[in-house]
């Protein structure tokens, strides 16, 4: 994962828990905690940090990753406003993640670790985002989608029955807009 993701995780922990807790987390994992935005660091380091944050704060990992996804979205939107300004509504925005936003991310960063999304329009205006990634960060994807919904001031319901953590080869994230 890119250093920018670690930078934003650090920001979230420091703003919610304080600098001392972040320092304790780094210390117990014997990590220096210096991450350059555009450099890549092992995914295992991110997972170790998340496990340790969960252990030190008592927040279960899944909840933590979901919250982090929402925070990550707001921070990415601030750092890269040009990617989120161009779409008029949430569904158009979500449809642009794979072919526009992450494509731009590939131009900006060397070898980013990105998921692949396939899209399908379902009945009642629901949007299916089929998530494929060896990192299996579907809960992070859920949080990012919730973060986007909040930016677009749109209330949504997310369905996530088909899941790579239940033995499926991918995850089906179904977004329904609550009118
Ligand atoms: C709802 C919108 C979005 C969704 C669902 C989404 C999904 C994801 C997920 C799940 C990952 C983790 C990697 C993986 O699962 O394989 C990821 C990574 C990433 N995404 Fe997105 N993303 C969204 C919007 C954005 C935006 C607006 C940016 C702005 C630049 C962005 C930039 C990145 C970057 C930099 C990474 C990390 C790449 C790396 O560490 O190598 N994404 N995205």
Boltz pocket constraint, residues with backbone or C-beta under 6 A from the ligand:
constraints:
  - pocket:
      binder: B
      contacts: [[A, 1], [A, 2], [A, 3], [A, 4], [A, 5], [A, 73], [A, 76], [A, 77], [A, 80], [A, 83], [A, 84], [A, 94], [A, 97], [A, 101], [A, 102], [A, 105], [A, 111], [A, 112], [A, 113], [A, 114], [A, 115], [A, 132], [A, 133], [A, 134], [A, 135], [A, 136], [A, 137], [A, 138], [A, 140], [A, 141], [A, 142], [A, 144], [A, 145], [A, 148]]
      max_distance: 6.0
